[in-house]
Amino acid sequence: MANTNRLAGHTAIVCGGSKGIGFSTAAEIVRLGGSVAVVARGNGTLEEAGGRLRTLASVPGQFVDTIPADAADRDDIGPKLEAWIAERGVPDYLVNSVGYAQPDYVSNLGLEDYQRQMDCNYFGQLIPTLVVLPHMLVARRGHIAFVSSVAGYVGIIGYAAYSPSKFALVGLAEVLRHELRPAGLRVSVLYPPDTDTPGFARENLTKPPETHEMSANIKLAQPDDVACQFVDGIVRGRFHILPNRTRMVWRLQRYAPQLVRAFLDRDLTRAKRKVGRT
């Protein structure tokens, strides 16, 4: 996407915007002349992110705000977003980029693992939406974007707690797209591939060896590249935003799911053999 002022005069709330794809998305919005409010839990990381984003601002009246809040806690984030909207007005965009993965064998996962990942990945994107949505409905404008994953439409070993939370986001987005379109609101879902972020590095710490092996030859996407395609897709009003080669996988899963499962089963058999877990 060219470095223009195409978002000058527009505002966005970016939840989970202090690092990874969320930060890169906020940076892309600022580079294009938009103003942002970045929401994240970590005060130190959040303030550092805010400082970096402010150096990118170049349009008169452009601003970067930081809101320290837990997106999965309505009692925490709700009043803070309400106060921000009262001061700054209804945002043009709400970008939900909250989430994490802690993969493991299903036999090692307890109910609390499923609950934690659902709380963060699903409710951490739903709750800000429930806070901001009434304001967008009154204004009859706005765009809500969610970050799902390739694991939001394909299930592979190790992601029994993560994948359902990302599938759930897609279901939510599908309903909102249908219901809110007559009111003038738009919805998008990003399906990023494996991306070189701090979250992905942590994810690798608990990933089953078979999963490591199956993805060993996949080149990691860069967060800035993913964010560029994300913001471009939002501005163009696209519902499904599929960076890089994820569009091909999405189409195969949609139109030839048996073929995708056959490939995955074959790869798992090979991976088990290679890591000695046959």
C-alpha positions, 0 to 999 in steps of 0.5 A: 500500500502506498504511503498516502494520506488516504486515512487522514481524518479517520480514527481507529481503536486497535485492541491488542495494538502494542505488539505483533500484527496489532502494532503493525496495523496501528502503524499502517493506519498512522502512516496513512494519516489516520489517528489511533487509540491503542489498547493493551494490558502492559503499561510499559509495552503500551507506552513504548508502542505509543511513542513509536507510533507518534513518530510516524504521525505527519498529518495536522490534527493526527493523534495517537492515544494509549488505553491500558486495559484488558480487552477480555474484562468488560468492567475494565475496558468498558468505561475506558472506551466509553470515556474515549468515545465521549472525548474523541467521538465514534471511531471509524474503525474498531480493529480487534487483534487480541489473542494468543496460542498455547498449543499442546497435545489434547491429552495435556490440555485441561478445561482451564486451557480451553477457557483461557484461550476462549476468554482471550481470543474470542471474548477479548475481541467480542467485548470491545465490539459490544462496547463500541457497536451501539455507538456505531449503530447510532452513527450509522457508520463504522467498520469492525475487524477481527483477527482470526487465523488459518487455524480458524478454518483448518484444524491441525494437531496441537491446536485443540484449545486455540482453533475453536476460539478462532472458528468462533470469531469467524461465526461471529463475524459472519452474523455481524456482517449480515445483520449490520450491513443494512445499518451501514456498518461493515465487518472484516476478518483477517486470516493471518498465516504463521507470522514472525511475532513475539506471540509466535515465538512463545507459541513455539515453546509448547508446540508438539514436535509433529506440529513443528515438523509440519510447518518447518518449511513454511516461510514466516510472514512479516507483521508489517506485510500482513498489516499492510494487506489487512488495512488495505482490505479493510479500506476496500471493504473486504470481508475475508482478508487472506494474506499471501498464500492463505487464500489458496488454502482457504479456497481448497478447504472451502471447495475440496476439504477432503483433499486438504484433510488428506494432505494434512493426514499425510504430513502428520504421518510423515512428521510422526515418523521423522520425530520418532512418535509413530 
